[in-house]
Amino acid sequence: MATITVDEKNFDQALKENNRVLVDFWAEWCGPCRVIGPIVEQLGEEVEGLTVAKLNVDENQQLAEKFSVMSIPTLKLFENGKEVKTLIGLRSYEDLKSWVSE
């Protein structure tokens, strides 16, 4: 599937339109976020039925607070609009692929 950019205006709609959404909470100044970003995007291309949504926490602070994002990068997996799991910090492609497939 694709990688999309979400913000406070389209976040809920993105969750409604896609069954499995991996939200990448990130910021431009975050070094580990720049490393994990391409890995997460690759997952979106390779894992069937998974949509990756990139959310800049500096531009969308209310959403970051709503989902208790205190550290970045934070990844949250949503299924049918519900948050099912969270992963914080830098991980390898293999670790992330296994995590989203569990």
OpenMM code with the backbone's topology and positions (N, CA, C; nanometers):
from openmm import Vec3, app, unit

residues = "MET ALA THR ILE THR VAL ASP GLU LYS ASN PHE ASP GLN ALA LEU LYS GLU ASN ASN ARG VAL LEU VAL ASP PHE TRP ALA GLU TRP CYS GLY PRO CYS ARG VAL ILE GLY PRO ILE VAL GLU GLN LEU GLY GLU GLU VAL GLU GLY LEU THR VAL ALA LYS LEU ASN VAL ASP GLU ASN GLN GLN LEU ALA GLU LYS PHE SER VAL MET SER ILE PRO THR LEU LYS LEU PHE GLU ASN GLY LYS GLU VAL LYS THR LEU ILE GLY LEU ARG SER TYR GLU ASP LEU LYS SER TRP VAL SER GLU".split()
positions = [
    Vec3(0.0849, -0.1175, 0.0000),
    Vec3(0.0000, 0.0000, 0.0000),
    Vec3(0.0895, 0.1239, 0.0000),
    Vec3(0.0287, 0.2353, 0.0199),
    Vec3(0.0991, 0.3613, 0.0070),
    Vec3(0.1419, 0.4177, 0.1418),
    Vec3(0.2251, 0.5206, 0.1328),
    Vec3(0.2579, 0.6019, 0.2489),
    Vec3(0.1842, 0.7339, 0.2319),
    Vec3(0.1143, 0.7748, 0.3361),
    Vec3(0.0394, 0.8995, 0.3317),
    Vec3(0.0877, 0.9913, 0.4440),
    Vec3(0.0612, 1.1187, 0.4289),
    Vec3(0.0906, 1.2158, 0.5336),
    Vec3(-0.0412, 1.2517, 0.6003),
    Vec3(-0.0420, 1.2453, 0.7326),
    Vec3(-0.1643, 1.2792, 0.8054),
    Vec3(-0.1396, 1.3972, 0.8979),
    Vec3(-0.2487, 1.4653, 0.9300),
    Vec3(-0.2442, 1.5765, 1.0242),
    Vec3(-0.3746, 1.5746, 1.1037),
    Vec3(-0.3943, 1.6788, 1.1818),
    Vec3(-0.5123, 1.6823, 1.2680),
    Vec3(-0.6424, 1.6860, 1.1878),
    Vec3(-0.6364, 1.7324, 1.0641),
    Vec3(-0.7573, 1.7425, 0.9817),
    Vec3(-0.7978, 1.6091, 0.9198),
    Vec3(-0.7000, 1.5264, 0.8805),
    Vec3(-0.7344, 1.4047, 0.8063),
    Vec3(-0.6996, 1.2746, 0.8792),
    Vec3(-0.6554, 1.2825, 1.0029),
    Vec3(-0.6126, 1.1630, 1.0762),
    Vec3(-0.7264, 1.0619, 1.0924),
    Vec3(-0.8390, 1.1063, 1.1443),
    Vec3(-0.9517, 1.0148, 1.1672),
    Vec3(-1.0003, 0.9529, 1.0369),
    Vec3(-1.0035, 1.0330, 0.9315),
    Vec3(-1.0477, 0.9826, 0.8011),
    Vec3(-0.9523, 0.8751, 0.7495),
    Vec3(-0.8227, 0.8947, 0.7690),
    Vec3(-0.7242, 0.7948, 0.7249),
    Vec3(-0.7455, 0.6624, 0.7973),
    Vec3(-0.7787, 0.6682, 0.9254),
    Vec3(-0.8045, 0.5453, 1.0006),
    Vec3(-0.9321, 0.4767, 0.9526),
    Vec3(-1.0320, 0.5552, 0.9133),
    Vec3(-1.1584, 0.4977, 0.8657),
    Vec3(-1.1432, 0.4328, 0.7285),
    Vec3(-1.0600, 0.4927, 0.6435),
    Vec3(-1.0479, 0.4464, 0.5050),
    Vec3(-0.9535, 0.3278, 0.4887),
    Vec3(-0.8741, 0.2975, 0.5895),
    Vec3(-0.7736, 0.1915, 0.5796),
    Vec3(-0.7868, 0.0976, 0.6990),
    Vec3(-0.7872, -0.0335, 0.6731),
    Vec3(-0.8044, -0.1314, 0.7807),
    Vec3(-0.6860, -0.1370, 0.8759),
    Vec3(-0.5640, -0.1396, 0.8211),
    Vec3(-0.4432, -0.1470, 0.9043),
    Vec3(-0.3565, -0.0262, 0.8729),
    Vec3(-0.3348, 0.0571, 0.9736),
    Vec3(-0.2564, 0.1791, 0.9557),
    Vec3(-0.1437, 0.1810, 1.0578),
    Vec3(-0.0220, 0.1977, 1.0077),
    Vec3(0.0951, 0.2145, 1.0933),
    Vec3(0.1289, 0.3628, 1.0942),
    Vec3(0.1074, 0.4277, 1.2084),
    Vec3(0.1328, 0.5712, 1.2197),
    Vec3(0.2733, 0.5925, 1.2742),
    Vec3(0.3518, 0.6683, 1.1983),
    Vec3(0.4886, 0.7035, 1.2346),
    Vec3(0.4864, 0.8459, 1.2895),
    Vec3(0.4980, 0.8595, 1.4220),
    Vec3(0.5066, 0.9904, 1.4870),
    Vec3(0.6530, 1.0327, 1.4829),
    Vec3(0.6833, 1.1447, 1.4166),
    Vec3(0.8214, 1.1839, 1.3913),
    Vec3(0.8347, 1.3364, 1.3950),
    Vec3(0.9607, 1.3834, 1.3852),
    Vec3(0.9899, 1.5261, 1.3716),
    Vec3(1.1158, 1.5412, 1.2864),
    Vec3(1.1267, 1.6538, 1.2178),
    Vec3(1.2407, 1.6764, 1.1284),
    Vec3(1.3737, 1.6786, 1.2023),
    Vec3(1.3757, 1.7287, 1.3246),
    Vec3(1.5003, 1.7423, 1.4001),
    Vec3(1.5460, 1.6110, 1.4636),
    Vec3(1.4654, 1.5072, 1.4545),
    Vec3(1.4915, 1.3793, 1.5215),
    Vec3(1.5757, 1.2877, 1.4319),
    Vec3(1.7006, 1.2659, 1.4692),
    Vec3(1.7901, 1.1799, 1.3920),
    Vec3(1.7388, 1.0380, 1.3747),
    Vec3(1.7009, 0.9696, 1.4839),
    Vec3(1.6475, 0.8341, 1.4691),
    Vec3(1.5217, 0.8285, 1.3809),
    Vec3(1.4422, 0.9355, 1.3815),
    Vec3(1.3226, 0.9399, 1.2958),
    Vec3(1.3627, 0.9382, 1.1485),
    Vec3(1.4702, 1.0094, 1.1151),
    Vec3(1.5169, 1.0122, 0.9764),
    Vec3(1.5711, 0.8769, 0.9338),
    Vec3(1.6228, 0.7995, 1.0290),
    Vec3(1.6729, 0.6655, 0.9979),
    Vec3(1.5568, 0.5680, 0.9788),
    Vec3(1.4600, 0.5714, 1.0682),
    Vec3(1.3510, 0.4735, 1.0634),
    Vec3(1.2465, 0.5081, 0.9565),
    Vec3(1.2385, 0.6340, 0.9165),
    Vec3(1.1388, 0.6760, 0.8177),
    Vec3(1.1379, 0.5926, 0.6905),
    Vec3(1.2521, 0.5784, 0.6222),
    Vec3(1.2540, 0.4970, 0.5000),
    Vec3(1.2227, 0.3497, 0.5257),
    Vec3(1.2583, 0.2998, 0.6426),
    Vec3(1.2284, 0.1601, 0.6775),
    Vec3(1.0772, 0.1418, 0.6889),
    Vec3(1.0122, 0.2355, 0.7555),
    Vec3(0.8670, 0.2296, 0.7729),
    Vec3(0.7972, 0.2416, 0.6371),
    Vec3(0.8471, 0.3306, 0.5511),
    Vec3(0.7887, 0.3469, 0.4184),
    Vec3(0.8040, 0.2191, 0.3362),
    Vec3(0.9173, 0.1512, 0.3497),
    Vec3(0.9390, 0.0241, 0.2804),
    Vec3(0.8369, -0.0798, 0.3274),
    Vec3(0.8094, -0.0823, 0.4570),
    Vec3(0.7067, -0.1734, 0.5094),
    Vec3(0.5717, -0.1473, 0.4432),
    Vec3(0.5388, -0.0202, 0.4267),
    Vec3(0.4123, 0.0154, 0.3638),
    Vec3(0.4011, -0.0358, 0.2216),
    Vec3(0.5148, -0.0434, 0.1532),
    Vec3(0.5154, -0.0937, 0.0162),
    Vec3(0.5105, -0.2458, 0.0119),
    Vec3(0.5692, -0.3120, 0.1108),
    Vec3(0.5888, -0.4563, 0.1027),
    Vec3(0.4894, -0.5403, 0.1830),
    Vec3(0.4299, -0.4842, 0.2865),
    Vec3(0.3379, -0.5621, 0.3697),
    Vec3(0.1954, -0.5423, 0.3177),
    Vec3(0.1362, -0.6518, 0.2747),
    Vec3(0.0009, -0.6493, 0.2177),
    Vec3(-0.1001, -0.5924, 0.3171),
    Vec3(-0.1797, -0.4965, 0.2700),
    Vec3(-0.2874, -0.4424, 0.3519),
    Vec3(-0.2461, -0.3399, 0.4557),
    Vec3(-0.1185, -0.2993, 0.4547),
    Vec3(-0.0695, -0.2028, 0.5538),
    Vec3(-0.0522, -0.0659, 0.4891),
    Vec3(-0.1123, 0.0355, 0.5494),
    Vec3(-0.0922, 0.1735, 0.5074),
    Vec3(-0.0054, 0.2417, 0.6116),
    Vec3(0.0968, 0.3124, 0.5659),
    Vec3(0.1831, 0.3887, 0.6561),
    Vec3(0.1375, 0.5340, 0.6535),
    Vec3(0.1182, 0.5908, 0.7719),
    Vec3(0.0777, 0.7303, 0.7858),
    Vec3(0.1853, 0.8041, 0.8642),
    Vec3(0.2418, 0.9081, 0.8041),
    Vec3(0.3466, 0.9873, 0.8684),
    Vec3(0.2821, 1.1089, 0.9348),
    Vec3(0.3127, 1.1283, 1.0646),
    Vec3(0.2552, 1.2390, 1.1390),
    Vec3(0.3669, 1.3185, 1.2068),
    Vec3(0.3852, 1.4426, 1.1645),
    Vec3(0.4868, 1.5306, 1.2215),
    Vec3(0.4350, 1.5837, 1.3557),
    Vec3(0.5024, 1.5466, 1.4645),
    Vec3(0.4542, 1.5841, 1.5981),
    Vec3(0.4674, 1.7336, 1.6255),
    Vec3(0.5639, 1.8001, 1.5619),
    Vec3(0.5783, 1.9440, 1.5828),
    Vec3(0.4610, 2.0205, 1.5227),
    Vec3(0.4082, 1.9708, 1.4124),
    Vec3(0.2977, 2.0370, 1.3443),
    Vec3(0.1612, 1.9896, 1.3944),
    Vec3(0.1592, 1.8807, 1.4704),
    Vec3(0.0334, 1.8204, 1.5163),
    Vec3(0.0441, 1.7807, 1.6630),
    Vec3(0.0733, 1.8780, 1.7470),
    Vec3(0.0989, 1.8504, 1.8881),
    Vec3(-0.0228, 1.7937, 1.9609),
    Vec3(-0.1425, 1.8345, 1.9206),
    Vec3(-0.2622, 1.7831, 1.9889),
    Vec3(-0.2778, 1.6333, 1.9679),
    Vec3(-0.2491, 1.5850, 1.8470),
    Vec3(-0.2581, 1.4406, 1.8222),
    Vec3(-0.1500, 1.3655, 1.8979),
    Vec3(-0.0302, 1.4224, 1.9027),
    Vec3(0.0772, 1.3583, 1.9787),
    Vec3(0.0371, 1.3458, 2.1256),
    Vec3(-0.0221, 1.4505, 2.1803),
    Vec3(-0.0676, 1.4463, 2.3195),
    Vec3(-0.1823, 1.3472, 2.3377),
    Vec3(-0.2760, 1.3466, 2.2444),
    Vec3(-0.3914, 1.2562, 2.2528),
    Vec3(-0.3475, 1.1102, 2.2623),
    Vec3(-0.2412, 1.0752, 2.1891),
    Vec3(-0.1934, 0.9373, 2.1879),
    Vec3(-0.0728, 0.9162, 2.2796),
    Vec3(-0.0506, 1.0109, 2.3705),
    Vec3(0.0537, 1.0005, 2.4739),
    Vec3(0.1923, 0.9747, 2.4162),
    Vec3(0.2239, 1.0429, 2.3065),
    Vec3(0.3564, 1.0291, 2.2459),
    Vec3(0.4521, 1.1208, 2.3212),
    Vec3(0.5426, 1.0593, 2.3973),
    Vec3(0.6381, 1.1341, 2.4784),
    Vec3(0.7789, 1.1281, 2.4197),
    Vec3(0.8064, 1.0262, 2.3396),
    Vec3(0.9365, 1.0075, 2.2759),
    Vec3(0.9130, 0.9739, 2.1294),
    Vec3(1.0088, 1.0139, 2.0461),
    Vec3(1.0003, 0.9783, 1.9049),
    Vec3(1.1329, 0.9177, 1.8603),
    Vec3(1.1296, 0.8313, 1.7614),
    Vec3(1.0119, 0.7890, 1.6874),
    Vec3(0.9222, 0.6962, 1.7689),
    Vec3(0.7928, 0.7154, 1.7511),
    Vec3(0.6920, 0.6255, 1.8072),
    Vec3(0.6081, 0.5734, 1.6919),
    Vec3(0.5869, 0.4428, 1.6902),
    Vec3(0.5014, 0.3799, 1.5902),
    Vec3(0.3796, 0.3233, 1.6609),
    Vec3(0.2625, 0.3506, 1.6047),
    Vec3(0.1381, 0.2954, 1.6593),
    Vec3(0.0647, 0.2250, 1.5462),
    Vec3(0.0242, 0.1023, 1.5733),
    Vec3(-0.0501, 0.0243, 1.4751),
    Vec3(-0.1986, 0.0299, 1.5094),
    Vec3(-0.2783, 0.0677, 1.4105),
    Vec3(-0.4237, 0.0744, 1.4248),
    Vec3(-0.4864, -0.0298, 1.3335),
    Vec3(-0.5852, -0.1005, 1.3852),
    Vec3(-0.6620, -0.1952, 1.3054),
    Vec3(-0.8093, -0.1608, 1.3203),
    Vec3(-0.8739, -0.1378, 1.2072),
    Vec3(-1.0157, -0.0986, 1.2059),
    Vec3(-1.0420, 0.0215, 1.2964),
    Vec3(-0.9500, 0.1183, 1.2920),
    Vec3(-0.9664, 0.2424, 1.3666),
    Vec3(-0.9259, 0.2382, 1.5121),
    Vec3(-0.8862, 0.1218, 1.5615),
    Vec3(-0.8489, 0.1068, 1.7027),
    Vec3(-0.6985, 0.0856, 1.7162),
    Vec3(-0.6390, 0.1540, 1.8136),
    Vec3(-0.4964, 0.1350, 1.8417),
    Vec3(-0.4756, -0.0037, 1.9028),
    Vec3(-0.3851, -0.0824, 1.8436),
    Vec3(-0.3625, -0.2179, 1.8940),
    Vec3(-0.2241, -0.2377, 1.9548),
    Vec3(-0.1250, -0.1604, 1.9107),
    Vec3(0.0057, -0.1715, 1.9755),
    Vec3(0.0943, -0.0531, 1.9421),
    Vec3(0.1980, -0.0370, 2.0258),
    Vec3(0.2893, 0.0761, 2.0174),
    Vec3(0.4326, 0.0269, 2.0270),
    Vec3(0.5194, 0.0923, 1.9512),
    Vec3(0.6625, 0.0633, 1.9559),
    Vec3(0.7362, 0.1964, 1.9594),
    Vec3(0.8295, 0.2102, 2.0521),
    Vec3(0.9042, 0.3349, 2.0668),
    Vec3(1.0509, 0.3083, 2.0382),
    Vec3(1.1114, 0.3964, 1.9575),
    Vec3(1.2541, 0.3877, 1.9320),
    Vec3(1.2884, 0.3264, 1.7978),
    Vec3(1.4165, 0.3294, 1.7682),
    Vec3(1.4699, 0.2818, 1.6414),
    Vec3(1.4776, 0.1303, 1.6398),
    Vec3(1.4307, 0.0703, 1.5310),
    Vec3(1.4351, -0.0748, 1.5133),
    Vec3(1.4779, -0.1067, 1.3706),
    Vec3(1.5206, -0.2304, 1.3487),
    Vec3(1.5597, -0.2744, 1.2149),
    Vec3(1.4356, -0.3073, 1.1323),
    Vec3(1.4559, -0.3192, 1.0023),
    Vec3(1.3464, -0.3576, 0.9130),
    Vec3(1.2880, -0.4918, 0.9547),
    Vec3(1.3744, -0.5879, 0.9838),
    Vec3(1.3291, -0.7221, 1.0207),
    Vec3(1.2441, -0.7191, 1.1476),
    Vec3(1.2901, -0.6425, 1.2479),
    Vec3(1.2138, -0.6306, 1.3728),
    Vec3(1.0759, -0.5686, 1.3480),
    Vec3(1.0725, -0.4632, 1.2666),
    Vec3(0.9458, -0.3954, 1.2398),
    Vec3(0.8511, -0.4832, 1.1589),
    Vec3(0.9053, -0.5546, 1.0616),
    Vec3(0.8200, -0.6421, 0.9804),
    Vec3(0.7582, -0.7509, 1.0678),
    Vec3(0.8377, -0.8070, 1.1565),
    Vec3(0.7871, -0.9086, 1.2483),
    Vec3(0.6813, -0.8489, 1.3407),
    Vec3(0.7066, -0.7283, 1.3908),
    Vec3(0.6156, -0.6615, 1.4835),
    Vec3(0.4796, -0.6344, 1.4200),
    Vec3(0.4773, -0.5852, 1.2954),
    Vec3(0.3484, -0.5557, 1.2314),
    Vec3(0.2767, -0.6828, 1.1878),
    Vec3(0.3499, -0.7928, 1.1765),
    Vec3(0.2901, -0.9181, 1.1298),
    Vec3(0.2388, -1.0053, 1.2435),
    Vec3(0.2738, -0.9731, 1.3684),
    Vec3(0.2316, -1.0544, 1.4841),
    Vec3(0.0817, -1.0540, 1.5012),
] * unit.nanometer
topology = app.Topology()
chain = topology.addChain("A")
for resn in residues:
    res = topology.addResidue(resn, chain)
    for name in ("N", "CA", "C"):
        topology.addAtom(name, app.Element.getBySymbol(name[0]), res)
